[in-house]
């Protein structure tokens, strides 16, 4: 019970604090069904409790719709949405769910590194709780080095191939300092350096799995 409450609180926290980056989603969500559009609207208004409640009430069909929205509007939503939706995608495509998890993880890692408040990086430790089925599946591949290398390469290729992205400040709202003041980013001039640093770490892991 305690674990479920922690998970619910975590999802609520990560779904809130996003108004400043997806406030233009409403126009793009015009063709969405009411609940999915409301979920996007609630997030845009920074109504975290409403967003978390609505997400939990979505039907499988509506979650399919939301997943499609996330997939084709990746520049409109925080990358953690890929992680939150991974277990739903898992129901129909386990390997795609694994890819979504790593897409979200890699890009969110870059964004947290852009925060002045480094406690924002603690959210990375929570992400596995948001996609337990997907991570359990990936764990079954622990001895399949080729699978893991290919998975990470696909996530890296996706990250490089989708340069348009949300403002990374979304990640900074999950740091300790955000409780008392508006979160701040390090200078934009450092972003490319951080992107390359994270991507180099991923490339190193890929080479390790390949035995290079």
Secondary structure by P-SEA (a helix, b strand, c coil): caaaaaaaaaaaaaaccccccccccccccccccaaaaaaaaaaaacaaaaaaaaaaaccaaaaaaaaaaaaaacccccccccccaaaaaaaccaaaaaaaaaaaaaaaaaaaaacccccccccccccccccaaaaaaaaaaccaaaaaaaaaaaaaaaaaaccccccccccccccccccccccccccccaaaaaaaaaaaaaaaaaaaaacc
